[in-house]
Amino acid sequence: MDPIRWTGNHMPHSNDAYLSVMALTKIDRARAFHRSFPQYDITPLAALPRRAEALGIRGLFVKDESFRFGLNAFKVLGGSFAMARFIAKETGHDVSDMTFDTLTGNALKEEFGQATFFTATDGNHGRGVAWAARMLGQKAVVHMPKGSTKARFDNIRKEGAAVTIEEVNYDECVRIAAKEAAETPHGVVVQDTAWEGYEEIPSWIMQGYGTMAQEACEQLIAQGVARPSHVFVQAGVGSLASAVVGYFVNRFPENPPVFVIMEASAAACLYKGAVQSDGNPAIVTGDLTTIMAGLACGEPNTIGWDILRNHADFFVSCPDEVAARGMRMLAAPMRGDPQVISGESGAVGMGLLSFLMQDAAYADLRTELSLGADSTVLLFSTEGDTDPERYAQIVWDGAIAS
């Protein structure tokens, strides 16, 4: 296995202009919107006390997004809220008026009509956009990068979207989606990354992800944990990671948790930017080949990067074996702990935590993180077995062994 690589955050701070994107009042609005869906329910927060004891920490909690809206992944939270915000803006309404019933009602159909939402995806975001478009009477076009699996392609097509697999990487698919949206009447690109001139919709997507972070925080409190000491969160372009970090910094401004940002080593653009240490984002090019398809993104979200450079503590580049170990550990819990079905992009936190606590090669990072008997760690399993065949190969057959 290639080594796990890491760096602390030594970057100069910016003026922190984007932290307000994740202001608590804005997350309340996103949560209220999600609650208006008949399919909404709070996803489980799995407590793993026996695994925590074995690893030598006080507590371990995993937010299990395999139950989200029946879609097996968290991504729908962002795409759906961005659609609501867009429709609200186009029609001159406040988003608080954009409930599920309003968005699917005849009055709004006559007022707004139908838009076509374009996006690029490895699978989960596109499926969420396609599902939300179908539920709200809109249209969706989805482009997937080369190497995308048939299972994820089929899941998107079943939601009624027009979907293709292109012979380019994820970042090029984003450019294809943006170009087609610009050329289509009432076309809109709904992408969970930002670049200069495209920041409003990504900020709405990040706010949608805030529902998950808010739920987790409330669930921790209900289980007697006022605040996690450490939050491990994975990153592709960094939208999820910065949304989680931004939420917890706003929630605990005087005493935020330690934030550990994890990426697939084949696409570790945030890690490379942190290594540069000048505050400028880095870009990773090429095929970005990794089992962590949801993290195979080489160009950072500019909004997210700004939040992370100001508030993340450590950036970690993880080889595929780390995620594979995490999948197996969550699938085969210690006696008395609940099972979590976690896919390749969802389990990297579990895998990394186990290496940090059990492998002497990473004792220095464990010390830098102050991970030990007083630590309470929060992880986010952002997807279930979204590719069942690959999941079985890794968990059942031992593929990608560390």
C-alpha positions as CSV (number, residue, x, y, z in Angstrom):
1,M,0.0,0.0,0.0
2,D,1.2,3.5,-0.8
3,P,1.6,5.6,2.4
4,I,-1.0,7.8,3.8
5,R,0.2,11.4,3.3
6,W,-0.8,14.4,5.5
7,T,-0.1,18.0,6.2
8,G,-1.2,20.4,8.8
9,N,-2.8,23.7,7.7
10,H,-0.1,26.4,7.6
11,M,-1.8,28.5,4.9
12,P,-2.4,32.3,5.4
13,H,-6.0,33.1,6.2
14,S,-8.2,35.1,3.8
15,N,-10.9,37.6,5.0
16,D,-13.1,34.5,5.5
17,A,-15.9,36.0,3.3
18,Y,-17.6,32.7,2.6
19,L,-18.0,31.3,6.1
20,S,-21.4,33.1,6.2
21,V,-22.6,30.8,3.5
22,M,-23.1,28.2,6.2
23,A,-24.6,30.6,8.8
24,L,-27.0,28.7,11.1
25,T,-30.1,30.6,10.0
26,K,-29.4,29.6,6.4
27,I,-29.1,26.0,7.4
28,D,-32.4,26.2,9.2
29,R,-34.1,27.3,6.0
30,A,-32.6,24.4,4.1
31,R,-33.7,21.9,6.8
32,A,-37.2,23.4,6.7
33,F,-37.3,22.8,2.9
34,H,-36.2,19.2,3.3
35,R,-38.7,18.5,6.0
36,S,-41.5,19.5,3.6
37,F,-40.8,16.4,1.5
38,P,-43.0,13.4,2.4
39,Q,-39.9,11.2,2.0
40,Y,-37.9,13.1,4.6
41,D,-36.6,11.4,7.7
42,I,-33.5,11.9,9.8
43,T,-30.8,9.4,8.8
44,P,-29.3,7.3,11.6
45,L,-26.3,8.3,13.7
46,A,-24.6,5.0,14.5
47,A,-22.9,4.9,17.9
48,L,-19.9,2.5,17.9
49,P,-18.8,2.3,21.5
50,R,-17.1,-1.1,21.3
51,R,-15.1,-0.1,18.2
52,A,-14.2,3.2,20.0
53,E,-12.9,1.2,23.0
54,A,-10.9,-1.1,20.7
55,L,-9.3,1.9,19.0
56,G,-8.6,3.7,22.3
57,I,-10.9,6.7,22.0
58,R,-13.9,7.8,24.1
59,G,-16.5,7.8,21.4
60,L,-17.1,7.1,17.7
61,F,-20.2,8.1,15.7
62,V,-21.0,7.5,12.1
63,K,-23.7,9.5,10.3
64,D,-25.3,6.9,8.0
65,E,-26.5,8.5,4.7
66,S,-27.5,5.2,3.0
67,F,-31.0,5.9,4.3
68,R,-31.4,9.4,2.7
69,F,-34.7,9.7,0.7
70,G,-34.3,6.1,-0.4
71,L,-31.4,7.1,-2.7
72,N,-28.5,5.5,-0.7
73,A,-26.5,8.8,-0.5
74,F,-26.6,12.3,0.9
75,K,-26.1,14.3,-2.3
76,V,-29.8,14.9,-3.0
77,L,-29.8,17.3,-0.1
78,G,-27.8,19.8,-2.1
79,G,-29.3,19.5,-5.5
80,S,-32.9,19.7,-4.3
81,F,-32.3,22.8,-2.2
82,A,-30.5,24.5,-5.0
83,M,-33.4,23.8,-7.4
84,A,-35.8,25.3,-4.8
85,R,-33.6,28.4,-4.4
86,F,-33.3,28.8,-8.2
87,I,-37.0,28.6,-8.7
88,A,-37.7,30.9,-5.8
89,K,-35.3,33.5,-7.3
90,E,-36.8,33.2,-10.8
91,T,-40.3,33.7,-9.5
92,G,-39.6,36.4,-6.9
93,H,-40.5,34.2,-4.0
94,D,-38.7,33.5,-0.7
95,V,-37.3,30.0,-0.5
96,S,-39.4,29.6,2.7
97,D,-42.4,29.5,0.4
98,M,-40.9,26.8,-1.8
99,T,-42.3,23.7,0.0
100,F,-42.6,20.4,-1.7
101,D,-46.4,21.0,-2.1
102,T,-45.8,24.4,-3.6
103,L,-43.2,23.3,-6.0
104,T,-45.4,20.4,-7.3
105,G,-48.6,22.5,-7.4
106,N,-50.3,23.7,-10.6
107,A,-49.9,27.3,-9.7
108,L,-46.2,27.2,-9.7
109,K,-46.1,25.1,-12.9
110,E,-48.0,27.9,-14.6
111,E,-45.8,30.6,-13.2
112,F,-42.4,29.0,-13.7
113,G,-42.9,26.3,-16.3
114,Q,-40.1,23.7,-16.7
115,A,-36.4,24.1,-16.6
116,T,-33.6,21.6,-17.6
117,F,-31.0,21.1,-14.9
118,F,-27.6,20.0,-16.2
119,T,-25.0,18.4,-14.1
120,A,-21.8,16.3,-14.0
121,T,-21.5,13.4,-11.6
122,D,-19.7,10.2,-10.6
123,G,-23.2,8.9,-9.7
124,N,-24.6,10.2,-6.4
125,H,-25.0,13.9,-7.1
126,G,-26.5,13.1,-10.6
127,R,-28.9,10.7,-9.1
128,G,-30.0,13.2,-6.5
129,V,-30.5,15.9,-9.2
130,A,-32.4,13.5,-11.4
131,W,-34.6,12.4,-8.5
132,A,-35.3,16.0,-7.4
133,A,-36.1,17.0,-11.0
134,R,-38.5,14.2,-11.4
135,M,-40.2,14.8,-8.1
136,L,-40.6,18.5,-8.9
137,G,-41.7,18.2,-12.5
138,Q,-38.5,19.4,-14.0
139,K,-36.0,17.9,-16.5
140,A,-32.4,16.7,-15.9
141,V,-29.4,16.0,-18.1
142,V,-26.5,14.2,-16.5
143,H,-23.0,13.6,-17.8
144,M,-20.7,11.0,-16.1
145,P,-16.9,10.6,-16.5
146,K,-15.2,7.7,-18.1
147,G,-15.0,4.7,-15.8
148,S,-18.4,5.3,-14.3
149,T,-20.1,2.0,-13.4
150,K,-23.2,0.7,-15.1
151,A,-25.0,0.4,-11.7
152,R,-24.7,4.1,-11.1
153,F,-25.6,5.0,-14.7
154,D,-28.7,2.8,-14.4
155,N,-29.7,4.4,-11.1
156,I,-29.7,7.9,-12.8
157,R,-31.5,6.7,-15.9
158,K,-34.3,5.2,-13.8
159,E,-35.0,8.6,-12.4
160,G,-35.9,9.8,-15.9
161,A,-32.8,11.9,-16.7
162,A,-31.0,12.0,-20.0
163,V,-27.6,10.5,-19.0
164,T,-24.3,9.8,-20.8
165,I,-20.9,8.5,-19.9
166,E,-18.2,10.7,-21.5
167,E,-14.6,9.7,-22.4
168,V,-13.3,12.5,-20.2
169,N,-12.7,13.0,-16.4
170,Y,-15.1,14.6,-14.0
171,D,-13.9,18.1,-14.3
172,E,-14.3,18.0,-18.1
173,C,-17.8,16.7,-17.6
174,V,-18.5,19.8,-15.5
175,R,-17.4,22.0,-18.4
176,I,-19.7,20.0,-20.8
177,A,-22.7,20.4,-18.5
178,A,-22.0,24.1,-18.2
179,K,-21.7,24.7,-21.9
180,E,-24.9,22.7,-22.7
181,A,-26.8,24.6,-20.0
182,A,-25.7,27.9,-21.5
183,E,-26.9,26.8,-24.9
184,T,-30.3,25.5,-23.8
185,P,-33.4,27.7,-23.2
186,H,-34.3,27.6,-19.5
187,G,-31.1,25.5,-19.0
188,V,-29.4,25.7,-15.6
189,V,-26.2,24.0,-14.4
190,V,-26.6,22.6,-10.9
191,Q,-23.0,21.7,-9.9
192,D,-21.6,21.2,-6.4
193,T,-18.4,23.0,-7.3
194,A,-17.8,26.7,-7.8
195,W,-15.6,28.8,-10.0
196,E,-15.3,32.5,-10.8
197,G,-18.7,33.7,-11.9
198,Y,-20.5,30.5,-10.7
199,E,-20.9,30.7,-7.0
200,E,-24.5,31.2,-6.1
201,I,-25.9,27.8,-6.9
202,P,-22.9,25.9,-5.3
203,S,-23.4,27.9,-2.1
204,W,-27.1,26.8,-2.1
205,I,-25.9,23.2,-2.6
206,M,-23.6,23.5,0.4
207,Q,-26.4,24.9,2.5
208,G,-28.4,21.8,1.5
209,Y,-25.6,19.6,2.8
210,G,-25.9,21.5,6.1
211,T,-29.1,19.6,6.9
212,M,-27.0,16.5,7.4
213,A,-24.5,18.3,9.7
214,Q,-27.3,19.9,11.7
215,E,-29.0,16.5,12.2
216,A,-25.7,14.9,13.3
217,C,-25.1,17.7,15.8
218,E,-28.6,17.3,17.3
219,Q,-28.2,13.6,17.4
220,L,-24.9,13.8,19.2
221,I,-26.5,16.1,21.8
222,A,-29.3,13.6,22.3
223,Q,-26.7,10.9,23.0
224,G,-25.0,13.1,25.6
225,V,-22.2,14.5,23.4
226,A,-22.2,18.3,23.5
227,R,-19.6,18.6,20.8
228,P,-17.3,16.1,19.0
229,S,-13.6,16.7,19.6
230,H,-12.8,15.6,16.0
231,V,-14.7,15.6,12.7
232,F,-13.3,13.5,9.9
233,V,-14.9,14.5,6.5
234,Q,-14.1,13.4,3.0
235,A,-13.6,15.7,0.0
236,G,-13.8,15.7,-3.7
237,V,-14.1,19.3,-4.9
238,G,-14.6,20.2,-1.2
239,S,-18.2,21.2,-1.1
240,L,-19.3,18.6,1.5
241,A,-16.1,19.1,3.6
242,S,-16.5,22.9,3.6
243,A,-20.2,22.7,4.3
244,V,-19.5,20.4,7.4
245,V,-16.6,22.5,8.6
246,G,-18.5,25.7,8.0
247,Y,-21.5,24.5,9.9
248,F,-19.5,23.3,12.9
249,V,-17.4,26.5,13.0
250,N,-20.6,28.6,13.0
251,R,-22.1,26.3,15.7
252,F,-19.1,26.3,17.9
253,P,-17.2,29.5,17.0
254,E,-15.3,29.7,20.3
255,N,-14.3,26.0,20.4
256,P,-14.7,24.2,17.1
257,P,-13.7,20.5,16.7
258,V,-10.4,19.4,15.0
259,F,-11.2,19.0,11.3
260,V,-9.5,16.3,9.3
261,I,-10.1,16.6,5.5
262,M,-9.6,13.3,3.6
263,E,-9.1,12.8,-0.1
264,A,-8.4,10.0,-2.5
265,S,-4.7,10.1,-3.2
266,A,-5.3,10.0,-7.0
267,A,-7.3,13.3,-6.8
268,A,-5.9,15.0,-3.7
269,C,-6.2,18.6,-4.9
270,L,-6.9,20.1,-1.5
271,Y,-4.0,18.2,0.1
272,K,-1.7,19.5,-2.6
273,G,-3.0,23.0,-2.1
274,A,-2.3,22.7,1.6
275,V,1.2,21.4,0.9
276,Q,1.9,24.5,-1.3
277,S,0.9,26.5,1.8
278,D,0.5,29.8,0.0
279,G,-3.3,29.8,0.2
280,N,-3.8,29.2,-3.6
281,P,-5.8,26.1,-4.7
282,A,-4.0,23.3,-6.6
283,I,-5.4,21.3,-9.5
284,V,-4.9,17.6,-10.2
285,T,-5.3,16.4,-13.8
286,G,-5.5,13.1,-15.6
287,D,-7.8,10.1,-15.2
288,L,-8.1,10.5,-11.4
289,T,-8.5,6.7,-11.1
290,T,-9.7,5.6,-7.6
291,I,-12.3,3.3,-6.1
292,M,-13.6,6.4,-4.3
293,A,-15.5,7.6,-7.4
294,G,-17.3,10.3,-5.4
295,L,-13.9,11.9,-4.5
296,A,-12.4,11.7,-8.0
297,C,-12.3,15.5,-8.5
298,G,-9.2,17.4,-9.4
299,E,-10.3,21.1,-9.2
300,P,-11.5,22.6,-5.9
301,N,-14.7,24.4,-5.3
302,T,-13.4,28.0,-4.8
303,I,-16.0,28.8,-2.1
304,G,-15.2,25.6,-0.2
305,W,-11.4,26.1,-0.6
306,D,-11.7,29.4,1.1
307,I,-13.5,28.0,4.1
308,L,-11.1,25.1,4.4
309,R,-8.0,27.2,4.2
310,N,-9.3,29.2,7.1
311,H,-10.7,26.5,9.3
312,A,-9.5,23.0,8.4
313,D,-6.7,21.6,10.6
314,F,-5.3,18.7,8.6
315,F,-5.4,17.5,5.1
316,V,-4.9,13.7,4.4
317,S,-4.3,11.9,1.1
318,C,-5.6,8.4,1.3
319,P,-4.8,5.4,-1.0
320,D,-7.7,3.2,-1.9
321,E,-6.8,0.6,0.6
322,V,-7.9,3.0,3.4
323,A,-11.4,3.2,2.1
324,A,-11.6,-0.6,1.5
325,R,-10.6,-1.3,5.1
326,G,-13.2,1.1,6.3
327,M,-15.9,-0.6,4.3
328,R,-15.0,-3.9,5.8
329,M,-14.8,-2.6,9.3
330,L,-18.2,-0.9,9.1
331,A,-19.8,-4.0,7.4
332,A,-18.5,-6.3,10.2
333,P,-19.0,-4.4,13.4
334,M,-17.8,-5.5,16.8
335,R,-20.4,-7.4,18.7
336,G,-23.1,-5.1,20.0
337,D,-22.3,-2.2,17.6
338,P,-24.6,-1.5,14.7
339,Q,-23.6,-2.4,11.1
340,V,-23.2,0.5,8.6
341,I,-23.3,-0.4,4.9
342,S,-20.8,2.1,3.6
343,G,-19.6,2.5,0.0
344,E,-16.1,3.4,-1.3
345,S,-16.4,7.2,-0.8
346,G,-18.3,6.8,2.5
347,A,-15.9,4.6,4.5
348,V,-12.6,6.4,4.1
349,G,-12.9,8.0,7.5
350,M,-13.3,4.7,9.3
351,G,-10.3,3.3,7.5
352,L,-8.2,6.3,8.2
353,L,-9.1,6.4,11.9
354,S,-8.1,2.7,12.3
355,F,-4.7,3.3,10.7
356,L,-4.1,6.3,12.9
357,M,-4.9,4.5,16.1
358,Q,-3.4,1.1,15.3
359,D,-0.5,1.6,12.9
360,A,2.8,2.8,14.5
361,A,3.8,4.4,11.1
362,Y,1.2,7.1,11.7
363,A,1.9,7.7,15.4
364,D,3.2,11.2,14.6
365,L,-0.1,12.2,13.0
366,R,-2.1,10.7,15.8
367,T,-0.1,12.8,18.2
368,E,-0.5,16.0,16.1
369,L,-4.3,15.4,16.1
370,S,-4.3,14.8,19.9
371,L,-6.3,11.6,19.3
372,G,-6.6,9.5,22.4
373,A,-8.7,8.4,25.3
374,D,-10.6,11.7,25.6
375,S,-11.5,11.9,21.9
376,T,-15.0,11.7,20.4
377,V,-14.9,11.3,16.6
378,L,-17.7,12.0,14.1
379,L,-17.6,10.4,10.7
380,F,-19.9,10.8,7.7
381,S,-20.7,7.7,5.7
382,T,-22.0,9.6,2.7
383,E,-23.1,6.6,0.7
384,G,-24.2,3.1,1.0
385,D,-23.6,0.3,-1.6
386,T,-24.3,2.5,-4.6
387,D,-22.4,0.0,-6.7
388,P,-23.5,-3.3,-5.2
389,E,-21.1,-5.4,-7.4
390,R,-18.1,-3.4,-6.4
391,Y,-19.2,-3.4,-2.8
392,A,-19.3,-7.2,-2.8
393,Q,-15.9,-7.5,-4.4
394,I,-14.3,-5.4,-1.7
395,V,-16.3,-6.5,1.4
396,W,-16.9,-10.1,0.5
397,D,-14.0,-11.0,-1.8
398,G,-11.3,-8.9,-0.2
399,A,-10.4,-6.8,-3.2
400,I,-8.1,-3.8,-2.5
401,A,-6.5,-5.4,0.5
402,S,-4.3,-3.2,2.7
